[in-house]
Amino acid sequence: MNLQLTKMELIEMLLSTKKVTVLKKVKAILEEEQDRLTEADYKIIDSRREKHLTGESKSFTWEEAKKIIQKL
């Protein structure tokens, strides 16, 4: 499958459709796809959470974080 060709075909189809329901469905599918985290993302999150819970990583209050950022 040629990815670029497929994208162009889909764009043409979207431009020519007059059905709002089709556009809503496509939009929902694309938004859902963008919101998904990969398995690798979850592993990173779990690892960082574990380090936080065991005290291996430093954490800051919101006020501390704001002060650090303002110094940059």
C-alpha positions in Angstrom: 0.0 0.0 0.0 1.3 3.4 -1.0 0.7 5.5 2.1 0.9 8.9 0.4 -1.5 7.8 -2.4 -3.9 6.4 0.1 -3.9 9.7 2.0 -4.5 11.7 -1.1 -7.4 9.4 -2.1 -8.9 9.9 1.4 -8.5 13.6 1.2 -10.3 13.7 -2.2 -13.1 11.5 -0.8 -13.5 13.8 2.3 -13.6 16.9 0.1 -16.3 15.5 -2.1 -18.6 14.1 0.6 -21.7 15.9 1.4 -22.6 13.7 4.4 -21.9 15.3 7.8 -22.2 11.9 9.4 -19.3 10.6 7.4 -17.2 13.5 8.4 -18.1 13.1 12.1 -17.2 9.4 12.0 -13.9 10.0 10.3 -13.1 12.8 12.8 -14.0 10.6 15.8 -11.7 7.8 14.4 -8.8 10.1 13.9 -9.2 11.7 17.3 -9.4 8.3 19.0 -6.3 7.2 17.3 -4.3 10.3 18.4 -5.4 9.8 22.0 -4.0 6.3 22.4 -0.8 5.6 24.2 1.5 2.9 23.0 2.6 0.0 25.2 6.1 1.6 25.3 4.4 4.8 26.6 2.8 2.9 29.5 6.1 1.2 30.4 7.8 4.6 30.7 4.9 6.0 32.8 4.9 2.9 35.0 8.7 3.1 35.5 8.6 6.8 36.4 5.7 6.2 38.8 7.5 3.5 40.5 10.6 5.7 40.9 8.4 8.4 42.3 6.7 6.1 44.8 10.0 4.6 46.0 11.6 8.0 46.4 14.2 7.3 43.6 13.2 10.5 41.8 12.7 14.0 43.0 9.3 15.5 43.0 8.2 19.1 43.5 5.1 20.9 44.8 3.3 23.1 42.3 4.8 26.2 44.0 8.4 24.7 43.9 7.9 23.8 40.2 6.7 27.4 39.4 9.8 28.9 41.1 12.2 26.6 39.2 10.5 27.4 35.9 10.6 31.2 36.6 14.3 31.0 37.1 14.9 29.6 33.7 
